[in-house]
């Protein structure tokens, strides 16, 4: 296989703690990133926060406890609420007005993009969904290193993101891609034969397609090994999440789709593997905890100390590796096809899935109907070519969303 042309980051920053802008601070990735920063104040300092604005109390508490310079909220009407939340959070601490400085507030749908371009060593994008594309591009164009947890922005705008990213600007946060980046240290790039993504199999591993027909929302949200947000959790149950990760691995590491495998590993201990030309396979193993890949992304290529407990080798354990059932779970095969088609097809895959998941949660679509709807959308999609700007991606997503809604409405 030819040498991968990926963009995984090189060292950034010298001396003192790295300054980090955290996008999606009140979500799962964001709160864990803050925990990592608090564990390592001499290595990581959070200086900017961005969130949607639905939980201003948590955002204000984060901002004051971290002493950040700037806070961004996507909901313009939340700015005043955030101001009041600052005063409430300060009052709880017993601070009197004048004893503390309030952060600057940016508000509106492009606030996260503006914040992402502000000075920082690393921008960690933990926003969920393709709305993360704009901030990712903004940070890259400003020369920031982007620790990318928002896989959808890379999937939806792959051509644009790769064009904007210089050498070393993209560092993966997903546990699977962090594992691949670590495994790639085990050999030269032209020695790589295959990349192996592991998948937990979700809560329905082993079920046939027929047995998935009556799955409820509550069952889909009960992931056996990971604690994640609702959209990502349902995506993991359908294996759409693994499909997105397949496309992301191709883009991050420059590995052809034909050389990327997906294997089911229920224990979620081995996070991914790389097989080299001589037949050696290097795997990265650790307990399922997102703090490790988050910490590594913030400090890449260095490691922060005492991030999480290591595996306990004094206790007996069994690790399983099983082939993926693509009949029951066709999402990965569908993603591979969309990725090979290229252009805006991956953006349509992601957008149609977001509409399908929303319909499933609302009780208007069955569990198996989620991926079926994505397939129908891609089958009907016009050839829109490669995107040249964000508007091209948004237009493709708009078409996919409208088509998906029409199918749902038509029953």
FENJOCOR-V313217 format. One record per run of one state. SS is the DSSP state (@ for helix, = for strand, . for the rest). FROM is the first residue (numbers start at 1). LEN is the number of residues. Records with the same first field share a line. If there is no record, write none. Layout:
SS=FROM-LEN  FROM-LEN
This chain:
.=1-7  9-9  24-4  40-4  52-4  67-3  74-4  93-11  108-3  117-5  126-6  142-3  149-2  157-1  165-5  173-2  187-2  200-2  205-5  213-4  221-9  239-1  254-3  265-5  277-4  286-4  300-22  324-7  342-3  362-5  381-9  410-2
==8-1  18-6  44-8  70-4  104-4  122-4  145-4  170-3  192-8  260-5  270-7  281-5  322-2
@=28-12  56-11  78-15  111-6  132-10  151-6  158-7  175-12  189-3  202-3  210-3  217-4  230-9  240-14  257-3  290-10  331-11  345-17  367-14  390-20
